Structures are given as C-alpha cells and as structure tokens.
Amino acid sequence: QVQLVESGGGLVQAGGSLRLSCAASGFTFSNYPMAWFRQAPGKEREFVAGISSFGSSRNYAESVKGRFTISRDNAKKAVYLQMNSLKPEDTAVYYCARRDVVGSSNAVGSYSSWGQGTQVTVSS
C-alpha cells in the first residue's frame, strides 16, 4: 500500500521557521515527482512546491518563492519542505502528494496519493 506520512508541523511566530518531512513507503519512490500542497479552513487545496524524481527541477507558488525550499532524499524515501520567514497567511494543513497522473505539475488533479496532513499555524 502507498503510504505518505507528514510530520514537523506546529505553532510558530511570524518570521520563524519550520521543516516539514514526508516519509514514503509502498512504492518505488525515485520513479515519482512529489509535491507539497496546503489547505486553509474554507479554502480549496492549493499547490505550494513541487520537485522532479531526482531533484533536478523544482517549482514554487509565487506566494512562497524565496522563503520555502523543497528537497528530497531518494535513499531515505523522503521529501522535505523548509519554510523560512513564515507569515500568518501560511497557516494551513500541509499535505505531501505523489504525482501519478499525467497533467500539470501544480494541479491537484495530477496527484492521486496523499498523506494525512500536518497542521502549520503562524501567529502574528
């Protein structure tokens, strides 16, 4: 069974940092691009950052460019999201996802396997 388990969320003050981790199992991790999405209460799930199978290509939502960094370690079957200079607008549940559908790299519909999510709360 495909398993994606996020960790590292928590409560942090504006300007602080958090590092999210996603542990993968049940599939050949290096065969798949991965991404982070987030969802705030009452809003739709939105793309945050994506990374290619071997980490050679990365892309980010405009709202997080220069502040967030996505990375992966295929030997450990893990993907990470380093979040710096956090803002209250970053408050959301963050999800790790595996891209397994042909389509745009930043579209929710391109991902069919998801983790359970981890809460990130940024106070002002």
Rosetta blueprint (number, residue, H / E / L):
1 Q L
2 V L
3 Q E
4 L E
5 V E
6 E E
7 S E
8 G L
9 G L
10 G E
11 L E
12 V E
13 Q E
14 A L
15 G L
16 G L
17 S L
18 L E
19 R E
20 L E
21 S E
22 C E
23 A E
24 A E
25 S E
26 G L
27 F L
28 T L
29 F H
30 S H
31 N H
32 Y L
33 P L
34 M E
35 A E
36 W E
37 F E
38 R E
39 Q E
40 A L
41 P L
42 G L
43 K L
44 E L
45 R L
46 E E
47 F E
48 V E
49 A E
50 G E
51 I E
52 S L
53 S L
54 F L
55 G L
56 S L
57 S L
58 R E
59 N E
60 Y E
61 A L
62 E L
63 S L
64 V L
65 K L
66 G L
67 R L
68 F E
69 T E
70 I E
71 S E
72 R E
73 D E
74 N L
75 A L
76 K L
77 K L
78 A E
79 V E
80 Y E
81 L E
82 Q E
83 M E
84 N L
85 S L
86 L L
87 K L
88 P H
89 E H
90 D H
91 T L
92 A E
93 V E
94 Y E
95 Y E
96 C E
97 A E
98 R E
99 R E
100 D L
101 V L
102 V L
103 G L
104 S L
105 S L
106 N L
107 A L
108 V H
109 G H
110 S H
111 Y E
112 S E
113 S E
114 W E
115 G L
116 Q L
117 G L
118 T E
119 Q E
120 V E
121 T E
122 V E
123 S E
124 S L
